[in-house]
Amino acid sequence: MIFAQGIIIEKKESGDADWKYIALTEELGKIEFLSRGGRKVLARLSGHIEPFSYTQLEFTPTTTLKLIGATVSHHFRTLNNNPVLFAIAYRNAQFVNQFLPFHYHDADLFQIFHTYIYDMHTLGENVVLSETEIRREAEKRTYHFLYGLGKQLGIISELQFSENTLQLREENNQQLLVRNNNLRHHLLSNL
């Protein structure tokens, strides 16, 4: 058996009754695996492996990873139930999916992503903030996540991060969104 602890970053249909998942794991890096019969009504794994769930996964040791067991450690329901936060986090999960090759293993990079998902989840628990304030805070957390990713991969220096962090205080939501999109483009172009 192969075991890995990871965060689901994508879930899509495969065939008539299966799910295909992509997860970022601490032990194996970015992986793709199949849940045979996962879309059937009576499937035992059908309902609890969703995007952003932090899950202990168990696979058969074959060339294609086939899921045979899963235990969810954290669902991050607050993140999943807030459409604004979910959209922002999902956009970044898709960026990670596009950015990292399969089986690229970096435990620190996994921790950066896990911390980002947890931060977005805790932001959703803050009932005092308006939707505009939540969006701004989410984009700030995204900025720190993207810079952390760039620093970990050696694309962005500590000095660049420090200088740009000072400018964050003055930017509105649209400026933050543009900054984060530019940062994603910069990271992709420097791979």
C-alpha positions in Angstrom: 0.0 0.0 0.0 1.0 3.6 -0.6 -0.1 6.3 1.9 0.0 10.0 1.5 -1.5 13.0 3.4 -2.7 15.7 1.0 -5.0 18.4 -0.1 -7.4 17.8 -3.0 -6.9 20.5 -5.6 -9.1 19.1 -8.4 -11.9 16.7 -8.9 -13.4 15.7 -12.3 -15.5 13.0 -13.8 -13.8 10.0 -15.4 -15.8 7.5 -17.4 -19.3 6.5 -16.3 -18.8 6.0 -12.6 -15.3 7.2 -11.6 -13.7 10.3 -10.2 -10.2 11.5 -11.1 -8.5 13.6 -8.5 -5.4 15.7 -8.3 -3.9 16.3 -4.9 -0.9 18.1 -3.5 0.7 15.7 -1.0 3.5 16.1 1.5 5.0 12.7 0.8 4.6 12.3 -3.0 4.2 15.8 -4.4 1.5 16.5 -6.9 -0.3 13.3 -7.8 -3.3 12.2 -9.9 -5.4 9.2 -8.7 -8.6 7.4 -9.6 -11.5 6.6 -7.4 -13.2 3.6 -9.1 -17.0 3.7 -8.8 -16.7 6.9 -6.7 -19.7 8.5 -8.6 -22.0 5.7 -7.7 -24.7 6.5 -5.2 -23.6 3.8 -2.7 -19.9 4.5 -3.1 -18.2 4.6 0.4 -15.8 7.4 -0.6 -18.2 9.5 -2.7 -19.1 12.3 -0.5 -16.1 13.3 1.6 -13.2 13.8 -0.8 -13.9 17.3 -2.1 -11.7 20.2 -3.2 -9.5 21.5 -0.3 -10.2 18.5 2.0 -7.1 17.6 3.9 -7.1 13.8 3.6 -5.1 10.7 4.5 -5.1 8.7 1.2 -4.4 5.0 0.6 -3.6 3.6 -2.8 -2.8 0.4 -4.5 0.8 0.2 -5.6 0.2 0.1 -9.4 1.3 2.3 -12.2 -1.9 4.3 -11.9 -2.7 5.2 -8.4 -6.1 3.8 -7.4 -7.7 5.0 -4.2 -8.7 2.3 -1.8 -9.1 4.3 1.4 -9.4 7.9 2.6 -9.8 9.6 5.9 -10.5 13.3 5.9 -8.6 15.2 8.6 -10.2 18.5 7.8 -12.9 19.5 5.4 -12.3 23.3 5.5 -16.1 23.7 5.2 -16.0 27.4 5.9 -13.8 27.9 2.8 -16.0 25.6 0.7 -19.2 27.3 1.8 -18.1 30.8 1.1 -18.4 31.5 -2.7 -16.0 34.4 -2.7 -13.2 32.6 -0.8 -13.8 29.3 -2.7 -13.4 31.1 -6.0 -10.2 32.8 -5.0 -8.7 29.7 -3.4 -9.8 27.5 -6.3 -8.1 29.9 -8.8 -4.9 29.5 -6.9 -5.3 25.7 -6.6 -5.6 25.6 -10.4 -2.5 27.8 -10.6 -0.6 25.3 -8.4 -2.0 22.5 -10.6 -0.7 24.2 -13.7 2.5 25.4 -12.2 3.8 22.2 -10.6 4.7 19.0 -12.6 3.4 15.7 -11.3 5.5 14.1 -8.6 7.3 17.3 -7.9 8.1 16.8 -4.2 8.8 19.7 -1.8 7.5 19.3 1.8 8.0 23.1 2.4 6.0 24.0 -0.7 3.2 21.7 0.6 3.3 23.5 4.0 3.0 26.9 2.2 -0.1 25.6 0.3 -1.6 24.0 3.4 -1.1 27.2 5.4 -2.7 29.2 2.7 -5.8 27.0 2.6 -6.1 27.1 6.4 -5.7 30.9 6.4 -8.5 31.2 3.8 -10.7 28.9 5.9 -10.1 30.9 9.1 -10.9 34.1 7.1 -14.3 32.6 6.3 -15.0 32.2 10.0 -14.8 35.9 10.5 -18.4 37.0 10.5 -17.6 40.6 11.3 -16.1 41.5 7.9 -18.1 42.6 4.9 -17.8 40.8 1.5 -15.5 43.6 0.2 -13.2 43.3 3.3 -13.2 39.5 3.0 -12.2 39.8 -0.7 -9.4 42.3 0.2 -8.1 40.1 3.0 -8.2 37.0 0.7 -6.2 38.8 -2.0 -3.6 39.8 0.6 -3.3 36.2 1.7 -3.1 35.1 -1.9 -0.3 37.6 -2.4 1.7 36.2 0.5 1.0 32.7 -0.7 2.3 33.5 -4.2 5.4 35.2 -2.9 6.0 32.3 -0.5 5.7 30.0 -3.5 8.1 32.1 -5.5 10.6 32.4 -2.6 10.5 28.6 -2.0 11.3 28.0 -5.7 14.0 30.6 -5.8 12.2 32.8 -8.3 11.6 35.7 -5.9 14.1 37.2 -3.4 13.4 38.2 0.2 14.1 41.8 -0.7 11.5 41.9 -3.5 9.0 40.4 -1.1 9.7 43.0 1.7 9.5 45.9 -0.7 6.2 44.8 -2.3 4.6 44.0 1.1 4.9 47.7 2.1 2.8 48.7 -1.0 0.0 46.3 0.0 -1.4 48.6 2.6 -2.2 51.3 0.1 -3.8 49.1 -2.6 -7.5 48.6 -3.3 -9.1 45.2 -4.3 -8.6 45.8 -8.0 -5.0 46.7 -7.6 -4.4 43.6 -5.5 -6.1 41.4 -8.1 -3.9 42.9 -10.9 -0.8 42.5 -8.7 -1.6 38.8 -8.0 -2.3 38.1 -11.7 1.0 39.7 -12.6 2.8 37.6 -9.9 1.2 34.4 -11.3 2.4 35.3 -14.8 5.9 36.2 -13.4 6.2 32.8 -11.7 5.0 30.9 -14.8 7.4 32.7 -17.1 10.4 31.9 -14.8 10.0 28.2 -14.6 
